[in-house]
Amino acid sequence: MSLFNKLKKESNNKNFTACGIVEIDFKILLVRHTYGSAKDRILLPGGYVRENELPTQAAEREMFEETGVVCKTKDLFSMQFKAEQWCAVFTMDYISGEPKSDGYENSEVLLLSVNEALARDDLTNMSREILKAYKENTSGLRKSKYIAKSCTENDYAIFGV
């Protein structure tokens, strides 16, 4: 078993997360969280990466589960690293769906302009920093069309090359 898979099993996948920035009609899709340190605060939708799942797939799945919106990951926008956790943040293309709360992990779905979101006191600090950079267009690694010969687009992604 690889160290990566061992860590994922030991941590219940809580060490590896992915979230996304989605614009719908020039507004950012955000959710009001219902638990943990972000309880009652708004943030970018996302969650844990499952075993044998790419972060791109996790971001797409979490977006749909939490908001009912179908999206496709576009670019790796930023990475957050802590000693015990990382979080991949993707820009995503809106495909379809009417935004709605899952009624479990979040109590509300919001569509706000970047400026509206940044002006709020209930926006999480991480989401605030990500949206500041997004507004200034200061981050992002483009997703390559390259797929390793031994893989498919469903099990491989490389950014920045």
The 8 nearest C-alpha neighbors of each residue, nearest first, counted from 0:
[[1, 4, 5, 2, 3, 6, 8, 7],
 [0, 2, 4, 3, 5, 6, 7, 8],
 [1, 3, 5, 4, 6, 0, 7, 8],
 [4, 2, 6, 1, 5, 7, 0, 8],
 [5, 3, 7, 1, 6, 2, 8, 0],
 [4, 6, 2, 8, 7, 3, 9, 1],
 [7, 5, 9, 3, 4, 8, 10, 2],
 [6, 8, 12, 4, 10, 5, 9, 11],
 [9, 7, 5, 11, 10, 6, 4, 12],
 [10, 8, 6, 7, 11, 5, 12, 4],
 [9, 11, 12, 7, 8, 13, 6, 14],
 [10, 12, 8, 13, 9, 7, 14, 6],
 [13, 11, 7, 10, 14, 15, 47, 48],
 [12, 14, 11, 10, 15, 47, 16, 84],
 [15, 13, 84, 12, 83, 10, 85, 16],
 [14, 16, 85, 48, 13, 12, 47, 84],
 [17, 15, 47, 86, 46, 48, 85, 87],
 [16, 18, 87, 58, 86, 45, 46, 54],
 [19, 17, 45, 88, 58, 44, 89, 43],
 [18, 20, 89, 88, 90, 58, 91, 21],
 [19, 21, 90, 91, 89, 43, 27, 22],
 [22, 20, 91, 27, 28, 19, 93, 92],
 [23, 21, 27, 26, 25, 28, 24, 20],
 [22, 24, 26, 25, 27, 21, 93, 28],
 [23, 25, 26, 22, 27, 110, 112, 93],
 [26, 24, 23, 22, 112, 27, 111, 113],
 [25, 27, 112, 111, 22, 23, 110, 24],
 [28, 26, 22, 111, 110, 21, 112, 29],
 [27, 29, 110, 21, 109, 22, 26, 111],
 [30, 28, 43, 109, 42, 108, 44, 41],
 [29, 31, 108, 41, 42, 107, 109, 105],
 [32, 30, 41, 105, 107, 40, 106, 39],
 [31, 33, 105, 38, 39, 40, 104, 34],
 [34, 32, 38, 105, 104, 39, 106, 31],
 [35, 33, 38, 32, 37, 36, 104, 39],
 [36, 34, 38, 37, 33, 32, 39, 104],
 [35, 37, 38, 34, 40, 39, 32, 33],
 [38, 36, 40, 35, 32, 39, 34, 123],
 [37, 39, 34, 33, 32, 35, 40, 36],
 [40, 38, 32, 33, 31, 37, 41, 34],
 [41, 39, 121, 37, 31, 38, 122, 32],
 [42, 40, 31, 122, 30, 121, 32, 123],
 [43, 41, 29, 126, 30, 123, 122, 44],
 [42, 44, 29, 126, 19, 30, 18, 45],
 [45, 43, 18, 62, 30, 29, 19, 42],
 [46, 44, 18, 61, 17, 58, 62, 43],
 [45, 47, 16, 17, 61, 18, 48, 44],
 [46, 48, 16, 15, 13, 12, 49, 17],
 [47, 49, 57, 16, 15, 54, 12, 52],
 [50, 48, 52, 47, 12, 51, 57, 53],
 [49, 51, 52, 48, 7, 12, 4, 8],
 [52, 50, 49, 53, 48, 154, 4, 54],
 [53, 51, 49, 50, 48, 56, 54, 57],
 [52, 54, 56, 55, 57, 154, 51, 48],
 [53, 55, 57, 56, 17, 48, 58, 52],
 [56, 54, 58, 53, 57, 72, 59, 17],
 [55, 57, 59, 53, 54, 58, 60, 52],
 [56, 58, 54, 60, 48, 59, 55, 61],
 [57, 59, 18, 17, 61, 55, 56, 60],
 [60, 58, 56, 62, 57, 61, 70, 71],
 [61, 59, 57, 63, 62, 58, 56, 64],
 [62, 60, 64, 45, 58, 63, 59, 57],
 [63, 61, 59, 65, 60, 64, 66, 44],
 [62, 64, 67, 68, 60, 66, 61, 69],
 [65, 63, 61, 62, 66, 67, 60, 101],
 [64, 66, 101, 62, 63, 61, 67, 100],
 [65, 67, 99, 98, 68, 63, 100, 62],
 [68, 66, 63, 98, 64, 96, 99, 65],
 [67, 69, 96, 63, 66, 98, 95, 97],
 [70, 68, 95, 94, 63, 96, 93, 67],
 [71, 69, 93, 94, 92, 59, 91, 68],
 [70, 72, 92, 91, 59, 73, 93, 94],
 [73, 71, 91, 55, 90, 89, 74, 92],
 [72, 74, 91, 90, 71, 92, 142, 89],
 [75, 73, 141, 142, 90, 89, 76, 140],
 [74, 76, 89, 140, 139, 77, 88, 90],
 [75, 77, 139, 89, 88, 138, 74, 90],
 [76, 78, 88, 75, 139, 87, 138, 79],
 [79, 77, 87, 86, 88, 80, 85, 76],
 [78, 80, 86, 85, 87, 77, 81, 88],
 [81, 79, 85, 84, 78, 86, 82, 83],
 [80, 82, 84, 83, 85, 79, 86, 14],
 [83, 81, 84, 80, 85, 14, 79, 15],
 [82, 84, 81, 14, 85, 80, 13, 15],
 [85, 83, 14, 81, 82, 15, 80, 86],
 [84, 86, 80, 79, 15, 81, 14, 16],
 [85, 87, 16, 79, 17, 78, 15, 88],
 [88, 86, 17, 78, 77, 16, 18, 89],
 [87, 89, 18, 77, 19, 76, 17, 78],
 [90, 88, 75, 19, 76, 74, 91, 20],
 [89, 91, 20, 74, 73, 19, 76, 72],
 [92, 90, 72, 73, 21, 71, 20, 70],
 [91, 93, 71, 70, 94, 21, 72, 73],
 [92, 94, 70, 95, 21, 91, 69, 23],
 [93, 95, 70, 69, 92, 71, 96, 68],
 [96, 94, 69, 68, 93, 97, 70, 67],
 [97, 95, 68, 67, 69, 98, 94, 93],
 [96, 98, 68, 99, 67, 95, 66, 69],
 [99, 97, 66, 67, 68, 96, 108, 100],
 [100, 98, 66, 108, 67, 97, 101, 107],
 [101, 99, 107, 102, 108, 66, 106, 105],
 [100, 102, 65, 103, 66, 105, 99, 104],
 [103, 101, 100, 106, 105, 104, 107, 65],
 [102, 104, 101, 105, 106, 33, 100, 65],
 [105, 103, 33, 32, 102, 101, 106, 65],
 [106, 104, 32, 33, 31, 103, 102, 107],
 [105, 107, 102, 31, 100, 33, 32, 103],
 [106, 108, 100, 31, 30, 105, 109, 99],
 [109, 107, 30, 100, 99, 29, 31, 98],
 [108, 110, 29, 28, 30, 111, 107, 31],
 [109, 111, 28, 27, 26, 29, 108, 112],
 [112, 110, 26, 27, 115, 116, 109, 113],
 [111, 113, 26, 115, 114, 27, 116, 25],
 [112, 114, 116, 115, 117, 111, 130, 27],
 [113, 115, 117, 112, 116, 118, 111, 134],
 [116, 114, 112, 118, 113, 117, 111, 119],
 [115, 117, 113, 114, 118, 119, 111, 112],
 [118, 116, 114, 119, 115, 113, 127, 122],
 [117, 119, 115, 116, 114, 120, 122, 113],
 [120, 118, 121, 116, 117, 122, 115, 114],
 [119, 121, 122, 118, 117, 123, 40, 116],
 [120, 122, 40, 119, 41, 123, 39, 42],
 [123, 121, 41, 120, 40, 119, 42, 127],
 [124, 122, 126, 125, 42, 127, 41, 40],
 [123, 125, 127, 126, 128, 122, 129, 42],
 [126, 124, 128, 127, 123, 129, 42, 122],
 [125, 127, 129, 123, 124, 128, 42, 130],
 [126, 128, 124, 130, 125, 129, 123, 131],
 [129, 127, 131, 125, 130, 126, 124, 132],
 [128, 130, 126, 132, 127, 131, 133, 125],
 [129, 131, 133, 127, 132, 128, 134, 126],
 [132, 130, 128, 134, 133, 129, 127, 135],
 [133, 131, 135, 129, 137, 130, 134, 136],
 [134, 132, 130, 136, 135, 131, 129, 137],
 [133, 135, 131, 132, 136, 130, 113, 137],
 [134, 136, 132, 137, 133, 131, 138, 130],
 [137, 135, 133, 134, 132, 138, 139, 131],
 [138, 136, 132, 135, 133, 139, 134, 131],
 [139, 137, 76, 136, 132, 77, 133, 140],
 [138, 140, 76, 75, 77, 74, 141, 137],
 [139, 141, 159, 75, 158, 74, 76, 142],
 [140, 142, 74, 159, 158, 143, 139, 75],
 [143, 141, 158, 74, 157, 159, 140, 73],
 [142, 144, 145, 158, 157, 160, 141, 159],
 [143, 145, 146, 142, 157, 156, 152, 158],
 [144, 146, 143, 147, 157, 156, 142, 160],
 [147, 145, 152, 148, 155, 151, 144, 150],
 [148, 146, 150, 149, 145, 155, 151, 156],
 [149, 147, 150, 146, 151, 145, 155, 152],
 [148, 150, 147, 151, 146, 155, 154, 152],
 [151, 149, 147, 148, 154, 155, 146, 152],
 [150, 152, 153, 154, 155, 146, 149, 147],
 [151, 153, 155, 154, 146, 150, 156, 147],
 [152, 154, 151, 155, 150, 53, 56, 156],
 [153, 155, 151, 152, 150, 53, 156, 52],
 [156, 154, 152, 153, 150, 151, 146, 157],
 [157, 155, 158, 152, 146, 154, 142, 143],
 [156, 158, 143, 142, 155, 159, 160, 145],
 [159, 157, 142, 141, 140, 143, 160, 75],
 [158, 160, 140, 141, 142, 143, 157, 139],
 [159, 158, 143, 157, 141, 142, 140, 145]]
